Amino acid sequence: MRRWKINAITLAITAVVSSVLQAEQMQQSGEEDVEVLSVVGKRVSYANNSTDDNMQQLQAPIANVLDLVNNLPGVNVGQGDAFGSDDYTTTISMRGFVIDRADQQLGITIDGVPNGGSAYAGGSKANRYMDSENTRYVEVGQGAADIASASLDALGGTLNFVSANPDMQRGAKVGISNGSHNARRYFARYDTGEVLGNTTAYFSMSDSYNSRWIGTGSNGYSERFHLEAKSITELERARITARLSYDDAHEDNYDYRSLEQFKQNPRWDGLTSAWTGNPDIDQNFAEAWSTLRENTLLYVKAEFDVSDNVEMAVTPYLHLQNGRGDWLPPYQVYATDADGNLISKGNGANRTTYNYVDSNGQPILDSNADTSGATRVSSYRHTHYNKQRFGVTANLNWTLDNQLIRAGVWLEQQDRNQIRDWHAVLDPKVYHYFDETPYWVQFDDDYQHDVIKFYLQDTLTFGDLQLVLGVQQYLIDIERTDNFAAANNGKLDSDSDLLPSVGLVYRLNDKLELFAGYAENFKAIPDTILNTVGQEFAELEAETADNFDLGLRYFGDSVNLSATYYKVKFNNRITLLAYSEIDDLPDYLTELDGTFVNVGGVKSEGLETSLEWRFAPHFSLTSSLTLNNAEYSETINGYRAGDKVAAIPEQMLVAALNYNDGSYRAGISGKYTADYYGAAKRAEVNGANVWNRDSIPSSTIWNAYFGYRHEVANSDMFRFVDLALTLNNLTDQTYITGGQEGAYLLGAGRTASFTVSLGF
């Protein structure tokens, strides 16, 4: 039955494409073919797509820039927050690869600069670096990315977020947004125009706030302050681009839910919105589940002509991060050394938890003691993240008669520190005000991360045929220093083999081309694994993936389309065995949220199509189809060969209709996600072993936007006025928006935002 559904959808898409191409032939004007950026991607030997302005209109300015790619083929973005304001619950999947709380298998870059990983612990996704107003577009390479891409996570592809360039004309823009869930946002940008005869620049600032969409009262909130600056200087044979971003975010989290809990109540994640004075209840208080992060990223890119046929680009960069993650355990910890002495640093030999102290403030360690006259205690647990990265990318292009030779290197040194300390809550009956001096520091670890990547690629052109040959390699050293216990110090090398790639592009005519590509991808063993005391590093192998693409692209006057068949073999998959839970609550004493293990391989294949049709003046239709079949290839660690990979959508269909006449604009989009399995690891249900289970219900989410822009003539002050209304989840559907195996995110209900922008 499922195969029939796929064939029916494919036939329907084929029929639509056929009719669109017929319309295209009727509308051809004979104009010269021009290479333009299109949602169907660039003319390269691997599958790729890009966002456009219409996709930006479908998201509120306060929204997370990651949401921009949600309508592209193969991509599914899940957010716990209505506006994507909770990094802890952000998930992305593509072709069976994911970014979530446990795994980071997709690369993210900012103008080609590595983001420093996407893990919750020490990572920074694109929303930490870029506002939506300053995002020009996003390039998505499904499967094999550009060989120069600088990322340690690009096992299944790369998302490159490209920032807007400064305007040539001097001016300013301010925007004010208000919306559901107490959302408000202020944005301002100033463009210098051309100064000094060769330089343009802009400076922008935004400040945003929204409450969690679940609950009312003290139900948690997100607050973000963001700065950006960018300049471009054009010289006779060179261009210098500099960009700086600063982001300061406070995000109260959402919790994951089981499928049964979703069915019981799809509008509640189990966190509470009122302080009760009972630590057993208040450990779930939404305002105490928090993510605090500061990120600063600076790069300077120098592009210059070495000679008439040699170009070079060198980009040094610096990234600084500090942050904290908070939880509220309903007890305090009594840690002792081997002699039974109380300690304030290190895990010690023994750890006991207690809930009460006597009248003298001494812990009551006997769980059977009379506590009728005792005082209840609790803790505020902080995990601190600090990181400094310095690196450089250097890329060279050498153009010959019929070939283009590319070579490059990426160097990075990363130093990060992770500390966990426990603070006494001063009076649990009142609130989670805490003693700023911790009573116990559980761990204090330093990590050094050294990266070398080099690549070489040759593109040969023989008439209409283009052949691409490449090779790359990663050399990675990771070192851990336990500042409390030197016995836990260690080193880990995670070097790749030489990774070949080969591709071809064959132009059938000026509008139609075939492409095929094969690439071996690699993901380094991340340093987050080194957080775990007792982890057997020698038993882990780095993840690798063999990606094959075969497809076609059509670039017409009114129609662009692409279709790609892909096949992926994913080897040595590393997954995080979920953190321990006690009565559905976290075990707060674990040093990491679980243990990493190899769970064999995954095989996936599928079809991705993308359509862009400008069928009438001011009107356009875009659509994408994803058919993905991802299965485990080995029976190992509770997973069974042939079962569906957990939490990966198999069928998605997107369609969007847009109108824009320069003044008025409007659009509506729908995304259908078919049902899929949320879990695959063996479990005992009613006395029997079960593998694939938790059938996640299908959903169709509708979004819409309406806008009006008025250019002000003959005014010394205003250049334009712009009004925009964005509506997400129009039908207020209850659905699961993402998550990971056995732990799912509740989709936000109907959300609206309204923005007024003025240009000066």
Secondary structure, 3 states (H helix, E strand, C coil): CHHHHHHHHHHHHHHHHHHHHHHHHHHCCCCCCCCCCCCCCCCCCCCEEECCHHHHHCCCCCCCHHHHHCCCCCEEEECCCCCCCCHHHCEEEECCEEECCCCECCEEEECCEECCCCCCCCCCCHHHCCCHHHEEEEEEEECCCCCCCCCCCCCCEEEEEEECCCCCCCEEEEEEEEECCCEEEEEEEEECCCECCCEEEEEEEEEEEEECCCCCCCCCEEEEEEEEEEEEEECCCEEEEEEEEEEEEEEECCCCECHHHHHHCCCCCCCECCCCCCHHHHCCEHHHCEEEEEEEEEEEEEEEEEECCEEEEEEEEEEEEEEEEEECCCCEEEEECCCCCECCECCCCEEEEECEECCCCCECCCCCCCCCCCEECCEEEEEEEEEEEEEEEEEEEEECCCEEEEEEEEEEEEEEEEEEEEEEECCCCCCCCECCCCCEEEEEEEEEEEEEEEEEEEEEEECCEEEEEEEEEEEEEEEEEECCCHHHCEEEECCCCCEEEEEEEEECCCCEEEEEEEEEEEECCCHHHHHCCCCCHHHCCCEEEEEEEEEEEEECCCEEEEEEEEEEEEECCEEEECCCEECCEECCCCCCCCEEEECCCEEEEEEEEEEEEEEECCEEEEEEEEEEEEEECCCECCECCCCECCCCCCEEEEEEEEEECCCEEEEEEEEEECCEEEECCCEEECCEEECCEEEECCEEEEEEEEEEEEECCCCCCCCEEEEEEEEECCCCCCCEEEEECCEEEECCCCEEEEEEEEEC
